[in-house]
Amino acid sequence: MLDKIEGVEIFRNVCLKDFTTFRIGGNVDKFVRIYSEEGLRDFIKFCYSEGIDFFLLGGGSNVLIRDGRIDDFIVVKLEGEFRSVKFSGDGEWGRVFVGAGYSLPAFSKVMLNYLLEGAEFCIGIPGSVGGGVVMNAGAHGNELKDIVSNVFCFSRNGEKIVFSKDEISFSYRDSSLKGYIVTFVEFRLRGGIKEKIKERINEYLMYRSSTQPRGFSAGSVFKNPENTNAWKLIREVGLAGYRIGDVMFSEKHSNFIVNLGNGKAEDVLELIKIARKRVFESFGITFEPEIKLVGLSLEE
Ligand SMILES: Cc1cc2nc3c(=O)[nH]c(=O)nc-3n(C[C@H](O)[C@H](O)[C@H](O)COP(=O)(O)OP(=O)(O)OC[C@H]3O[C@@H](n4cnc5c(N)ncnc54)[C@H](O)[C@@H]3O)c2cc1C
């Protein structure tokens, strides 16, 4: 039984709105917080043997989760030891072992304290280290693949696997880690000068506040197609500022959909479908969503 597994805590009827940056999501019957690696292994093995589906939620900053009651999968959050950072220096370089549940902006700030450079770009990405590495999150010309050295995971049947950077295939907002459960990530970062690192962090924060809307969103909705920007195409097909219910394409950054307060997942999905249709009709480009649809489908 799930509630007998050590290091695993079960909560019933949890509102997922409170766990996503979109502030959208239904009520899940079982929400599980897992605090230890052994607990996670036992949980995965249990689900595998019983045929139970689960969804791993990181910072909830890149997901659109359906509304209503959710009883067809369990939602899992990594806590406890998955929110730790351990540092070891090796001369001019530092090795940092970070739990998958640790936040990317907090990681960026801690690296500043260790006087290590290379993680500054994570300051404005409101996800977790685990979600970030799976998505190969990036900004300002950098991606997580540039600083990762090893990724520690479980497979869906509970087997522990360590991938070195060379064994992972990273691409634009994607990686071969999809399908695995990332537990820890080891980064290798070069020593730097505090003022310079701080300056870059401040510069990135200022850039974000001048280019991105405030409020509830999941960041960029679509991946940038080759040689163009998704926000430009959305603007060109007349959708900047276009609203359905309480959700709209932002005027400030038209590849962001913002929830004005009472946004519904179905309305966001409708906006996504409209943009895909118009962009395909106007430019022959198939827009690929960057956000993960959970319990929702683009098929009619
Ligand atoms: C305001 C705003 C700005 C943003 N800016 C950027 C940006 O500049 N660059 C960028 O790349 N992204 C950006 N994003 C998107 C988002 O923050 C990133 O994609 C982030 O990496 C998602 O991480 P997460 O932990 O929130 O993942 P979630 O949204 O929780 O999940 C996303 C996917 O990752 C999986 N996942 C989560 N944790 C794990 C794990 N431990 N192991 C395996 N799979 C896991 C989930 O199952 C899901 O499939 C932005 C989002 C917002 C809201």
PDBQT file of the ligand as one rigid body, heavy atoms in Angstrom, charges set to zero:
ROOT
HETATM    1  C1  LIG A 401       7.556  33.609 -16.254  1.00  0.00    +0.000 C 
HETATM    2  C2  LIG A 401       8.228  32.410 -16.866  1.00  0.00    +0.000 A 
HETATM    3  C3  LIG A 401       9.425  32.556 -17.538  1.00  0.00    +0.000 A 
HETATM    4  C4  LIG A 401      10.058  31.454 -18.112  1.00  0.00    +0.000 A 
HETATM    5  N1  LIG A 401      11.231  31.630 -18.758  1.00  0.00    +0.000 NA
HETATM    6  C5  LIG A 401      11.873  30.566 -19.280  1.00  0.00    +0.000 A 
HETATM    7  C6  LIG A 401      13.126  30.727 -19.950  1.00  0.00    +0.000 A 
HETATM    8  O1  LIG A 401      13.683  31.811 -20.028  1.00  0.00    +0.000 OA
HETATM    9  N2  LIG A 401      13.706  29.628 -20.470  1.00  0.00    +0.000 N 
HETATM   10  C7  LIG A 401      13.146  28.382 -20.380  1.00  0.00    +0.000 A 
HETATM   11  O2  LIG A 401      13.737  27.416 -20.865  1.00  0.00    +0.000 OA
HETATM   12  N3  LIG A 401      11.948  28.211 -19.779  1.00  0.00    +0.000 NA
HETATM   13  C8  LIG A 401      11.315  29.259 -19.215  1.00  0.00    +0.000 A 
HETATM   14  N4  LIG A 401      10.116  29.081 -18.594  1.00  0.00    +0.000 N 
HETATM   15  C9  LIG A 401       9.491  27.748 -18.589  1.00  0.00    +0.000 C 
HETATM   16  C10 LIG A 401       9.875  26.860 -17.386  1.00  0.00    +0.000 C 
HETATM   17  O3  LIG A 401      10.246  27.640 -16.268  1.00  0.00    +0.000 OA
HETATM   18  C11 LIG A 401      11.001  25.883 -17.728  1.00  0.00    +0.000 C 
HETATM   19  O4  LIG A 401      10.656  25.046 -18.804  1.00  0.00    +0.000 OA
HETATM   20  C12 LIG A 401      11.368  24.991 -16.538  1.00  0.00    +0.000 C 
HETATM   21  O5  LIG A 401      12.513  24.276 -16.850  1.00  0.00    +0.000 OA
HETATM   22  C13 LIG A 401      10.274  23.993 -16.171  1.00  0.00    +0.000 C 
HETATM   23  O6  LIG A 401      10.647  23.377 -14.944  1.00  0.00    +0.000 OA
HETATM   24  P1  LIG A 401       9.580  22.937 -13.867  1.00  0.00    +0.000 P 
HETATM   25  O7  LIG A 401      10.314  22.329 -12.742  1.00  0.00    +0.000 OA
HETATM   26  O8  LIG A 401       8.674  24.058 -13.530  1.00  0.00    +0.000 OA
HETATM   27  O9  LIG A 401       8.816  21.833 -14.660  1.00  0.00    +0.000 OA
HETATM   28  P2  LIG A 401       7.243  21.515 -14.631  1.00  0.00    +0.000 P 
HETATM   29  O10 LIG A 401       6.521  22.616 -15.309  1.00  0.00    +0.000 OA
HETATM   30  O11 LIG A 401       6.822  21.156 -13.270  1.00  0.00    +0.000 OA
HETATM   31  O12 LIG A 401       7.227  20.232 -15.572  1.00  0.00    +0.000 OA
HETATM   32  C14 LIG A 401       7.633  20.305 -16.928  1.00  0.00    +0.000 C 
HETATM   33  C15 LIG A 401       7.967  18.888 -17.411  1.00  0.00    +0.000 C 
HETATM   34  O13 LIG A 401       9.138  18.434 -16.716  1.00  0.00    +0.000 OA
HETATM   35  C16 LIG A 401       8.867  17.196 -16.051  1.00  0.00    +0.000 C 
HETATM   36  N5  LIG A 401       9.637  17.144 -14.813  1.00  0.00    +0.000 N 
HETATM   37  C17 LIG A 401       9.614  18.019 -13.773  1.00  0.00    +0.000 A 
HETATM   38  N6  LIG A 401      10.495  17.611 -12.821  1.00  0.00    +0.000 NA
HETATM   39  C18 LIG A 401      11.061  16.476 -13.275  1.00  0.00    +0.000 A 
HETATM   40  C19 LIG A 401      12.041  15.564 -12.755  1.00  0.00    +0.000 A 
HETATM   41  N7  LIG A 401      12.616  15.740 -11.555  1.00  0.00    +0.000 N 
HETATM   42  N8  LIG A 401      12.369  14.477 -13.496  1.00  0.00    +0.000 NA
HETATM   43  C20 LIG A 401      11.794  14.257 -14.694  1.00  0.00    +0.000 A 
HETATM   44  N9  LIG A 401      10.865  15.073 -15.247  1.00  0.00    +0.000 NA
HETATM   45  C21 LIG A 401      10.520  16.168 -14.536  1.00  0.00    +0.000 A 
HETATM   46  C22 LIG A 401       7.362  17.221 -15.786  1.00  0.00    +0.000 C 
HETATM   47  O14 LIG A 401       6.872  15.916 -15.572  1.00  0.00    +0.000 OA
HETATM   48  C23 LIG A 401       6.874  17.877 -17.079  1.00  0.00    +0.000 C 
HETATM   49  O15 LIG A 401       6.803  16.938 -18.126  1.00  0.00    +0.000 OA
HETATM   50  C24 LIG A 401       9.473  30.165 -18.001  1.00  0.00    +0.000 A 
HETATM   51  C25 LIG A 401       8.249  30.018 -17.306  1.00  0.00    +0.000 A 
HETATM   52  C26 LIG A 401       7.641  31.122 -16.732  1.00  0.00    +0.000 A 
HETATM   53  C27 LIG A 401       6.361  30.947 -15.984  1.00  0.00    +0.000 C 
ENDROOT
TORSDOF 0
